[in-house]
Amino acid sequence: MTTDMLIAGGRVFRSLAGGFAEAVLLRDGRVAAIGTLQDVQDAASPGVKRIDLGGRVAIPAFNEAHMHLLSYGRGLRQVNLRPDDGVHTLDTLLSRIAAAAKRTKPGDWVLGRGYDHVVLDAGRHPTAEELQQAALDHPVYIVRTCCHMGVASTAALRLAGIGHNTPVPEGGAIESRGGRLTGLLQERAQGLIKEHVPVPSETSMVEDIEAAGRDLAARGFATASDMNVGMTGGFAEIGAYRRALEEGRLMQRMWQVLAGNPEGIADEAWESGLRPDTTDDMLAWGGVKTFADGSAGGLTAAFFDPYEASQGGGTGIFCFSDAEQHAMLAKYHAQGWQLDIHAIGDAAIEQVLAGMEAADTQAMPVLGRRHRIEHCGFLNAGQRRRMKARGIIPVPQPVFLYEFGDVYLKVLGRTRSEARYPMRTWFDEGHNPSASSDSPVCTVDPFVNIYTMMTRKTVRGTVIGADQCLTAAEAVHCYTWAGAYTQFAENRRGTLEVGQFADLTVLSCDIFDAAPEDVLTTQADLTLRGGTILFDRHGEAAAAAAAQ
Ligand SMILES: [Zn+2]
């Protein structure tokens, strides 16, 4: 059931190009009128429900262009080891694992997520033995905030059969020091552990999808994405999403991107008959993702020039050879999928760009397909030109700068860090960069992301690349219209114009007229998707309905 509403009493942000309106009328799930209060009132039927903004602002609902909805929901069940949840010391980390072990049946896995060894007091990853001591009767696996590496306890290593003679999977690393396994597994070596973690049931995945969706609704999102469908629960994830939709437990409109093979499910999905469908406004199967490299903070993003000497140099890890990567890109491009390829370092971006260029044929041109480079952290002017020429979209996470910027300075130096995520340059060159969090990698809070786009400040207040700041309106544009653009949906959502979906969020503060620091404490008060109330912090929409 959708709700017809007249929203006024504060500014309504139509779009970057359209500026602000005084009021908006929503009817039958769409924007029915927008403009001056007088015009909108004239268009409204008598007895329409009214929301008084009281100086707040209404915007098109946020669009999470790159996140992992199911893993985010799954992560809500795992041990939270994130620094912003108070884990700054190795002791705290280990005591949280120990406490979780006490609550867990002996023999069952204890899984943790989100630690950052760089900000831990010890300045290093925990070891297999330390995790073992914290949970003697359980296999433990904890994943670093970037999700590109993790540490397994001694019992977990044993259970997965990982020893000194285990062949290191290509595109991965198993760390040992002084002849001992440390437990640290990087990139594709993580698969050795993941194989042994029980696959969640469909029912529990539906619960995760719903829990994540409710959390996102409370932050103003009417559209989200799962950028690696199949990586947690395999092929069954497709069924879990379909069931969530059928049972009315899917909160956001979803843009779904299948995990490419060999680890993923894209080939299985294709054989089962799944085909690209970008037009479904609730559950669109849009693309296929592959990985080219790892993360900069974890020293696994692939660069032309080495990391800082203090970090031991090195140029990162390629997940696949050029030939392997290019063959995958050609295949998924020919099948009609959007390519959504993870590449952070300039050398990895080069591999991906060259592969997309090689897949570009007269019969099947790349231009118009809106292929994406996910993260797209560090690239040069030539690479930007080549992306523009083929309409390849950068999908960055400005919030990486906030959470990891101080680490980038340390491992990559200032010049490279300042050029990271060149939002202003992209904007001015017409690249349509969207904004997203890669959650559960970073906080899914959109206001931290907008603050970062406006200030280029890290969590410690370090400014990195001040010339790349955006205005609040530009930042919101990246989080709304630009996200919809990557999903071929900019003519249906992402702006508040007549005929667009009634996907709208009321913010607690008019961020277009606020100091950046006030953006950080802003909240979503009301979230609508197609006029349906997803979240109503103060019960105002419910009250308006009752007053009718
Ligand atoms: Zn991601």
Boltz pocket constraint, residues with backbone or C-beta under 6 A from the ligand:
constraints:
  - pocket:
      binder: B
      contacts: [[A, 66], [A, 67], [A, 68], [A, 227], [A, 438]]
      max_distance: 6.0
